[in-house]
Amino acid sequence: MEDAKAKGVYIAEYEVLGGAIIVDNQKYDVRKTWVEHAWRYSSKGDQGISIIPEYYNLQVDFVASEILDRYKKDWTVGVETSLLFNKSGPHSIYAFIQSHVPDTVVVPIQEGIELTSANQTIIGEVTFVRTPASSTK
């Protein structure tokens, strides 16, 4: 989150209801959650950035990295490509949000990674709620 603020792409902090993501009775504590403008470096070797219009990143940073040991092997946050979380660092995952930054985001947790399976098994959900005082806009 501090990096997003330094780059000028930070929008708002969110909290995970319950403070953790729970999968198969395993609790993964969340350190920070925030939304930032989607961005990329302006050119190769240049430290400037350009914002990708109408796209945002919902970032989730965990207290410990164990969540990533099983992520996308045994379970996945998200059930469709429009809000599927990917690894973004040693302790974090992220998803693209398109068009607007919602106040609340509810995301199913599914067993495995098969997005098109008719036998998709939902094993939980996680709710992200925007923290009103954290917004820069």
C-alpha positions as CSV (number, residue, x, y, z in Angstrom):
1,M,0.0,0.0,0.0
2,E,2.9,2.4,0.8
3,D,4.3,1.8,-2.7
4,A,0.9,2.6,-4.3
5,K,0.8,5.8,-2.3
6,A,4.3,6.7,-3.4
7,K,3.4,6.1,-7.0
8,G,0.3,8.2,-6.7
9,V,-2.1,5.3,-7.7
10,Y,-3.6,4.6,-4.3
11,I,-7.4,5.1,-4.1
12,A,-8.7,3.6,-0.8
13,E,-8.1,1.0,1.9
14,Y,-10.5,-1.9,2.4
15,E,-10.9,-4.3,5.2
16,V,-11.7,-8.0,5.0
17,L,-14.7,-8.8,7.2
18,G,-13.4,-11.0,10.0
19,G,-9.8,-9.9,9.3
20,A,-8.9,-13.1,7.5
21,I,-9.7,-15.4,4.6
22,I,-10.8,-18.8,5.9
23,V,-10.4,-21.8,3.6
24,D,-11.0,-25.4,4.7
25,N,-10.9,-24.3,8.4
26,Q,-7.5,-22.7,7.8
27,K,-7.3,-19.0,8.7
28,Y,-5.1,-16.7,6.6
29,D,-4.8,-13.3,8.4
30,V,-4.9,-10.2,6.1
31,R,-2.4,-7.4,6.9
32,K,-3.8,-4.8,4.4
33,T,-6.2,-4.6,1.6
34,W,-6.5,-1.6,-0.8
35,V,-7.5,-0.5,-4.3
36,E,-5.2,1.3,-6.6
37,H,-5.4,2.4,-10.2
38,A,-4.1,-0.3,-12.5
39,W,-0.7,0.9,-13.9
40,R,2.4,0.0,-15.8
41,Y,5.8,1.4,-16.3
42,S,5.8,4.0,-19.0
43,S,8.7,2.5,-21.0
44,K,11.5,0.0,-20.6
45,G,13.9,1.1,-17.9
46,D,11.9,4.3,-17.2
47,Q,10.6,4.6,-13.6
48,G,7.6,6.7,-14.7
49,I,4.2,5.1,-14.7
50,S,1.1,5.3,-16.8
51,I,-2.3,4.6,-15.4
52,I,-4.5,2.1,-17.3
53,P,-7.9,3.9,-17.6
54,E,-11.0,2.4,-16.1
55,Y,-9.1,-0.5,-14.5
56,Y,-8.2,-0.9,-10.8
57,N,-6.3,-3.4,-8.8
58,L,-7.8,-4.9,-5.6
59,Q,-4.7,-5.9,-3.6
60,V,-4.6,-8.2,-0.6
61,D,-1.5,-8.5,1.5
62,F,-1.3,-11.4,4.0
63,V,0.5,-11.5,7.3
64,A,2.3,-14.7,6.3
65,S,3.0,-16.4,3.0
66,E,1.4,-19.8,3.7
67,I,-1.7,-18.8,1.7
68,L,0.4,-18.9,-1.5
69,D,1.6,-22.5,-0.9
70,R,-1.9,-23.9,-1.8
71,Y,-3.3,-21.0,-3.8
72,K,-4.5,-22.1,-7.3
73,K,-3.7,-25.7,-6.4
74,D,-6.4,-26.5,-4.0
75,W,-8.6,-23.4,-4.0
76,T,-9.0,-20.0,-5.7
77,V,-10.5,-16.6,-4.7
78,G,-12.9,-15.9,-7.5
79,V,-15.0,-18.0,-9.8
80,E,-14.8,-16.1,-13.1
81,T,-12.2,-14.3,-15.1
82,S,-13.6,-10.8,-14.3
83,L,-12.7,-11.1,-10.6
84,L,-10.1,-13.8,-10.2
85,F,-7.2,-13.2,-7.9
86,N,-3.7,-13.9,-9.0
87,K,-0.4,-13.9,-7.0
88,S,1.3,-10.5,-7.0
89,G,4.1,-11.0,-4.5
90,P,5.4,-13.2,-1.7
91,H,2.5,-12.4,0.6
92,S,-0.1,-11.0,-1.7
93,I,-2.8,-11.6,-4.4
94,Y,-4.7,-9.1,-6.6
95,A,-7.6,-8.9,-9.0
96,F,-8.6,-6.4,-11.6
97,I,-11.8,-4.4,-11.1
98,Q,-13.2,-2.7,-14.2
99,S,-15.2,0.5,-14.6
100,H,-15.7,1.6,-11.0
101,V,-14.4,1.2,-7.4
102,P,-17.3,-0.4,-5.3
103,D,-17.8,0.1,-1.6
104,T,-18.2,-3.6,-1.0
105,V,-16.8,-6.6,-3.0
106,V,-18.0,-10.1,-2.2
107,V,-15.9,-12.8,-3.8
108,P,-16.6,-16.6,-3.7
109,I,-13.8,-19.0,-2.8
110,Q,-13.9,-22.1,-5.0
111,E,-12.2,-25.5,-4.7
112,G,-9.5,-25.7,-7.4
113,I,-9.0,-23.4,-10.3
114,E,-11.4,-24.8,-13.0
115,L,-13.4,-21.7,-13.9
116,T,-15.7,-23.3,-16.4
117,S,-16.6,-26.5,-14.6
118,A,-20.2,-27.3,-14.3
119,N,-19.3,-29.0,-11.0
120,Q,-17.7,-26.0,-9.5
121,T,-17.6,-26.3,-5.7
122,I,-17.9,-23.1,-3.6
123,I,-16.2,-23.5,-0.3
124,G,-16.6,-20.0,1.1
125,E,-16.6,-16.3,0.4
126,V,-14.7,-13.2,1.3
127,T,-16.1,-9.7,1.7
128,F,-14.0,-6.6,1.2
129,V,-15.5,-3.3,2.6
130,R,-14.1,0.1,1.8
131,T,-12.9,2.0,4.8
132,P,-14.5,5.5,4.4
133,A,-11.8,7.6,6.0
134,S,-9.0,6.1,3.9
135,S,-10.0,7.4,0.5
136,T,-7.9,9.9,-1.4
137,K,-10.8,10.8,-3.7
